[in-house]
Amino acid sequence: MIELPEAKVIARQINEALKGKRIERVVAAHTPHKFAWYFEDPKDYQRLLSGKHIDGSISFGGLVEISAEDCRILLGDGVRIKYHEKGERLPVKHQLMITFDDGSSMTCSVQMYGGMWCFRVGENHNPYYKVAKEKPSPYSEEFNEDYFLSMMEESIKGLSLKAFLATQQRIPGLGNGVLQDILWNAKLHPKRKMNTLEEEDLARLFKSIKLTLREMSEKGGRDTEKDFYGINGGYKTVMSSKNEGLSCPACGNTISKEAYMGGSIYYCSQCQPLKK
């Protein structure tokens, strides 16, 4: 799943690979998928985008937005985005394929769920999109310690750290994937309640959010995810499905996996004790 670091990396790679190219052909909803979402009728995407030039790409939260003159191509966190050189064999199944004037292509395929929204500027009023654009990114200077502490409202005190970090778009793009290493670096258990955190715990958590996400993006995303060229990221995850049952690199204790809140959490019970 695309989260903050992968979105940042893919947006940068799209700028490198696609900027200035003209869109020749668009095929949307080629392979039916129950949880593939589009903006209005995907059959209109060819008419909307054909002939438009790619101006650039940016990311916010777990979203990647591509500018094509007066239009936008917005790709959500469950979409696998892949670049193909001219002549490269294209996947048979896809939910969106865009071919450019030099013969190269971009394909998007949905895993569990994902959105591929193409629209004119100003037309998309989706609240998820709006919040992701408006809230400060952990990569920005606006996301500072004062801002982070301002999020500690009365309503969140009974939440677990996982619920606080990865739900309600409190921090758009920070999901269950990246929070595992953020919490390991902060030495905090995913199930620990917010109302048990001391001032020093919050300081470690804030620092870990900033530093862990920065390292993930600088190294090309996580090794559990692929970039625009189909290559796994260079950041070696510590707490992920790749390392379940292995030894914690900090203390040698076995890494645990547990089902929690509709997903899995990974943690070291020695480095991240569950304090109540």
C-alpha positions in Angstrom: 0.0 0.0 0.0 1.3 3.5 -0.9 1.9 5.5 2.3 3.7 8.8 2.9 7.2 7.7 1.8 6.2 5.8 -1.3 3.9 8.6 -2.5 6.8 11.0 -2.1 9.2 8.7 -4.0 6.7 7.9 -6.8 5.8 11.5 -7.4 9.5 12.4 -7.8 10.0 9.5 -10.2 6.9 10.5 -12.3 8.5 14.0 -12.6 11.7 12.4 -13.9 10.0 9.9 -16.3 6.8 11.7 -17.6 7.2 15.4 -17.4 6.6 17.0 -20.8 5.1 13.9 -22.4 1.8 14.1 -24.3 -1.0 11.7 -23.5 -2.0 9.7 -26.5 -4.4 7.0 -25.2 -6.3 6.3 -22.0 -7.9 3.0 -21.1 -9.9 3.0 -17.8 -11.8 0.2 -16.1 -10.3 -2.4 -18.5 -10.3 -5.1 -15.9 -13.4 -5.0 -13.6 -12.6 -4.6 -9.9 -15.3 -4.3 -7.3 -13.2 -1.9 -5.2 -11.7 0.2 -8.0 -13.0 3.8 -7.7 -13.2 6.4 -10.4 -14.3 10.0 -10.8 -17.7 9.9 -12.5 -17.6 7.8 -15.6 -14.1 6.3 -16.4 -15.2 6.0 -20.1 -14.8 9.8 -20.3 -11.1 9.6 -19.3 -9.9 9.3 -22.9 -11.8 12.4 -24.0 -10.7 14.3 -20.9 -7.0 13.5 -21.1 -6.1 12.8 -24.7 -3.6 15.4 -26.1 -2.8 16.8 -22.7 0.9 17.3 -21.6 2.2 16.1 -18.2 3.3 19.2 -16.2 4.5 17.4 -13.1 3.5 15.4 -10.0 3.2 16.0 -6.3 2.2 13.9 -3.3 0.2 14.6 -0.2 -0.6 12.0 2.4 -0.8 8.6 0.6 -2.0 10.2 -2.7 0.0 10.9 -5.9 -1.4 13.7 -8.1 -0.3 14.2 -11.7 -0.9 17.6 -13.4 -1.9 17.4 -17.1 -2.6 21.0 -18.1 -6.2 21.8 -16.7 -6.7 18.2 -15.5 -5.5 16.1 -12.6 -4.9 12.4 -12.3 -5.2 11.4 -8.7 -4.0 7.9 -7.6 -4.8 6.5 -4.1 -3.0 4.4 -1.6 -4.2 1.0 -2.8 -3.1 1.5 -6.4 0.1 0.0 -7.8 1.6 2.5 -10.3 4.1 1.2 -12.8 6.1 2.8 -15.6 6.7 0.9 -18.9 9.3 1.8 -21.6 8.3 1.7 -25.3 8.1 -2.0 -26.4 8.0 -3.4 -22.9 5.3 -6.0 -22.4 2.3 -4.5 -20.7 0.2 -6.3 -18.1 -3.0 -8.0 -19.3 -5.0 -6.8 -16.3 -5.1 -3.2 -15.2 -7.7 -0.6 -14.1 -6.0 2.4 -15.8 -3.5 2.6 -18.6 -2.1 5.8 -20.1 0.1 5.7 -23.2 2.3 8.7 -24.1 3.6 10.1 -27.4 7.0 8.4 -27.1 5.4 4.9 -26.8 5.9 4.6 -23.0 3.0 3.8 -20.7 1.9 4.0 -17.1 -0.4 1.3 -15.7 -2.3 1.3 -12.5 -3.7 -1.8 -10.9 -5.8 -2.1 -7.7 -4.8 -4.6 -5.1 -7.5 -4.6 -2.3 -9.0 -1.2 -3.1 -7.9 2.0 -4.6 -8.9 5.1 -6.5 -7.9 6.5 -9.9 -9.7 9.8 -10.2 -9.3 11.9 -13.4 -10.9 15.3 -13.4 -10.6 19.0 -14.3 -9.1 21.3 -11.7 -11.7 22.3 -9.1 -14.2 19.5 -9.8 -13.1 17.0 -7.1 -14.6 17.9 -3.8 -13.9 14.6 -2.1 -13.3 15.3 1.6 -10.5 12.7 1.8 -8.7 14.5 -1.0 -9.4 17.9 0.6 -8.0 16.9 4.0 -4.9 15.3 2.6 -4.1 18.5 0.7 -4.8 20.8 3.6 -3.2 19.1 6.6 0.6 19.6 7.3 2.7 16.8 6.1 5.3 15.3 8.5 7.8 16.2 5.8 7.0 19.9 6.2 8.3 22.4 8.7 4.6 23.2 9.6 4.4 19.7 11.2 6.5 20.7 14.2 6.3 19.7 17.9 3.8 22.4 18.7 1.5 21.2 15.9 1.9 17.6 17.0 1.1 18.3 20.6 -2.0 20.3 19.5 -3.4 17.0 18.2 -3.6 15.7 21.8 -7.2 16.5 22.3 -9.4 15.0 25.1 -11.2 12.7 22.5 -8.0 10.8 21.7 -6.9 9.9 25.2 -8.5 6.5 25.3 -7.2 5.5 21.9 -4.3 3.1 21.3 -1.2 4.5 19.5 -2.2 2.6 16.4 -5.7 4.1 16.4 -4.3 7.6 17.0 -1.7 7.4 14.2 -3.5 5.5 11.5 -7.2 6.4 11.7 -9.4 9.4 11.0 -6.8 11.0 8.7 -5.1 12.7 11.7 -1.9 12.3 9.8 -2.8 11.6 6.1 -0.7 8.9 4.5 0.6 7.5 7.8 -0.9 4.0 7.9 -0.5 0.6 9.5 2.6 -0.1 7.4 4.9 2.8 8.3 3.7 3.1 11.9 5.3 -0.2 12.8 8.9 1.1 12.6 7.9 4.5 13.8 6.7 2.9 17.1 9.7 0.5 17.3 12.1 3.5 17.0 10.1 5.3 19.6 10.1 2.2 21.9 6.3 2.3 22.2 3.8 -0.6 21.8 1.1 -0.2 19.1 -1.6 -1.1 21.6 -0.5 1.3 24.3 -3.1 3.9 25.2 -2.5 7.6 24.6 -3.5 8.5 28.1 -0.5 6.5 29.5 2.1 8.5 27.6 4.4 10.8 29.5 5.9 14.0 28.1 9.1 12.1 27.2 7.2 9.4 25.4 5.4 12.1 23.2 8.8 13.7 22.5 10.2 10.4 21.3 7.2 9.7 19.2 7.3 13.0 17.5 11.0 12.7 16.7 10.5 9.1 15.4 7.7 10.2 13.1 9.9 12.8 11.5 13.1 10.8 11.3 11.7 7.4 10.3 9.6 8.8 7.5 12.5 10.9 6.3 14.8 7.8 6.2 12.1 5.8 4.4 11.7 8.4 1.6 15.4 9.1 1.3 16.0 5.4 0.7 13.4 5.1 -2.0 10.5 3.7 0.2 10.1 0.5 2.2 11.4 -2.9 1.0 7.9 -4.2 1.3 6.6 -1.8 -1.4 7.5 -1.1 -5.1 8.4 2.2 -6.7 7.3 3.6 -10.1 9.7 1.3 -11.9 8.6 -1.8 -10.0 11.6 -1.9 -7.8 11.3 -2.6 -4.0 12.4 0.4 -1.8 15.8 0.5 -0.2 14.6 1.1 3.4 14.9 -2.2 5.3 11.8 -2.6 7.5 12.4 -3.9 11.0 8.8 -4.5 12.0 7.0 -6.0 9.0 5.8 -9.3 7.6 9.3 -9.8 6.3 10.7 -10.1 9.8 8.0 -12.0 11.8 9.6 -14.5 14.1 13.1 -13.1 13.5 15.3 -11.5 16.2 14.9 -7.8 17.1 18.1 -6.1 16.0 18.2 -4.0 19.2 17.9 -6.7 21.8 17.7 -10.1 20.2 14.1 -10.8 21.4 11.7 -12.5 18.9 9.6 -10.2 16.8 5.9 -10.8 17.5 2.9 -10.5 15.2 -0.6 -10.0 16.4 -4.0 -9.3 14.8 -5.3 -5.9 15.9 -7.8 -3.4 14.6 -8.5 -5.2 11.4 -4.8 -5.7 10.5 -1.5 -6.9 11.9 0.9 -5.3 14.3 4.6 -6.2 14.7 6.6 -5.4 17.8 9.3 -6.4 20.2 7.8 -7.1 23.6 11.1 -6.2 25.3 11.9 -3.0 23.5 8.2 -2.0 23.3 6.6 -3.1 26.6 2.9 -2.7 26.9 2.4 -0.3 29.8 -1.2 0.1 31.1 
